[in-house]
Amino acid sequence: MSQYIVSARKYRPDSFESLIGQDNIARTLKNSILRGQLAHAYLFCGPRGVGKTTTARIFAKMINCSHPTADMEPCGECESCTSFQEGRSYCIHELDAASNNGVEDIKALMDQVMVPPQVGKYSVYIIDEVHMLSTQAFNAFLKTLEEPPAHAIFILATTEKHKIIPTILSRCQTYDFNRISVPDIVRNLRDIAAKESVKIDDESLHIIAKKADGAMRDALTIFDQTVAFCGTDIKYEDVMRNLNVLDYEFCFSLVRDFLAGDYGHALLTFDEILSKGFNALHFISSLSSHLRDLLVARTGGLETLLDLPDSLKKQYREQAQSCSVKFIYDALSVTTQCEAGYKASVNQRLHIEFALMKLCFLQNQPAATASTPEGAALTSEERATLGIVRGGTASEASGGVGGAEGSADVRRGEVPASGAEIKAEAPKRSRAKTGASLSLSSLMNGGKQEQQEEKAPQTVKAASAISDEEIKAKWGELADTISQPRLASALRNAKLEIGGDDSQKVVSFAVMNDAQRKWIEENKLRELEAGFRSLTGCGTIRLEVGVVPDEHEGEKKVYMPVEKAQDLMQDNSEVRDLVVDLGLDIK
């Protein structure tokens, strides 16, 4: 039985041409060799498994090659190339700084640097994981790195460039290696699979490439693991099960549930995902990535941003056409908020299930505007009605409908006599457009309740027709309609003052502190005013918010012992005389 060699070693690049995803670095190094402009120190930095040490070996092999090719590749036949391939070269030295990071190791290296090469022009010293050197070792290395012998070239490799001291960085030419793209990894894996007589589809190769996260070495390791599990005939389902990767079909199914509003099936799908052993946080992250890919697939000209096989790109385009941009945007907002608050949640499963239910109700939400319906498309009669209800100018709201005389009465603030009522047909639009809160139950009932209420005529009372007692009673009902507990409590405990005249009622309510007042003014006052007008049936009520005055405001607060003693002496003459007679020091 022949000795098995893992793919990461068996198919390790041995020339610049066979490097994957680092074309710019390979070209720069080849040009520097061609022109004879070799630096004495190089720094190769970048993520793991992208070819830093491999490039260093190819570079060291190339500069000592006796017969390089026309495109500056090692010949592989000269004594230098042969000794390197057989592992007996005395011109190329590798040092693992992770295990040889002391001053003694660097001093031994410095002594070795002084020995000229036996074969070739240069002695190349490759120091891997150089960031692991101690500060003392770095300092001992400085002088040699700055002025090495003419035959010595240093190549430092690291995954953590920020840990290297600036004095070392300034003495090196720095090359930043990039993560290898998914198409490049897939292309290389396809070639290796053909050489190993392994049958595998593009979908499986993309899964392996994405799992590798830009590292070719990791991709080859996963490939070997997959072959060990599946054999030479690899199926997509086996790859998903072996690597424990969430299938794309789960996300496609969930989006279909969101569009249909089927939160029950969405919850069952989530339960199935958990039963397969998937991490809940990884699930919500995958769902966010799926929505992002839908947005990219829906927008023309962004196909290059999708690292997916052609068959999956087609599925994304088909599903993206059934989703509006607003839906995808709102869904992404829900998933990213869920992902951000996942770790802080006590019941993490419920946290994600609630997010899934919100996603299912996105499509059923009407396009609600703010409490003011100016942005809505209203008929002239509706605008006229709104002008009366809000106490505004009817002619401006209705665009001149109703004549100049009627609009002049409203502009002057004239209203019918006390007790009179104005009958007006309610505008035919949903509660969301009139500023009232839209409940979840109303969404689930399909808006039947709103349709029934729209048929009933709306009664608008004059300010003089509503008493102070009725206003106070309706104020409690307003607090009961508020879904936010803190705001509802603040309204119930607020002190009311009712003023104004027969044309307009002014209801002033006071909260406990200025922070509450400011927040209500900026976020809720207009909504509360619209809701209170609806409850009372009076369109001219105006709300004002203030702060309860502090009864102890202006009183001097005593904190320090000296202040307490002075306060006691001021209020009690006997204590003051005692202090004077005994000459006591109160400081």
Protein Blocks (a to p, Z undefined) as FASTA:
>chain_A
ZZdddfklmmgcfbfklpghilmmmmmmmmmmmnopacfbdcdeddehiopmmmmmmmmm
mmmpfbdcfkopaehlamklmmmmnopafkbccddfklmmcfklmmmmmmmmmpccfbdj
bdcdddehkllpcfklmmmmmmmmmmgcfkbccddddfblklpcfklmmmpccddddddd
fklmmmmmmmmmmmnopacdfklmmmmmmmnnopaklmmmmmmmmmmmnomadcfklmmm
mnopacfklmmmmmmmmmnopaklmmmmmmmmmmnopafklmmmmmmmmmmmmmmmmpgh
ilmmpccdfklmmmmmmmmmmpcfklmmmmmmmmmmmmmmmmmpmblmlmmmmmmmmmmm
mmmpccdddfblklpccdfklmmmmmmmnopafklmnoopaijklmmmmmnopacdehia
cddddddddfklnopacdfklmmnnommmmmmmmpccddddfklpcfklmmmmmmmmmmm
pmblklmmmmmmpccddeddfkbccdddddfbfklmmmmmmmmmmmmmmmmmmmnopakb
ccdddddddfkgoiacdfbfmlmmmmmmmmmmklmmmmmmnopafZZ
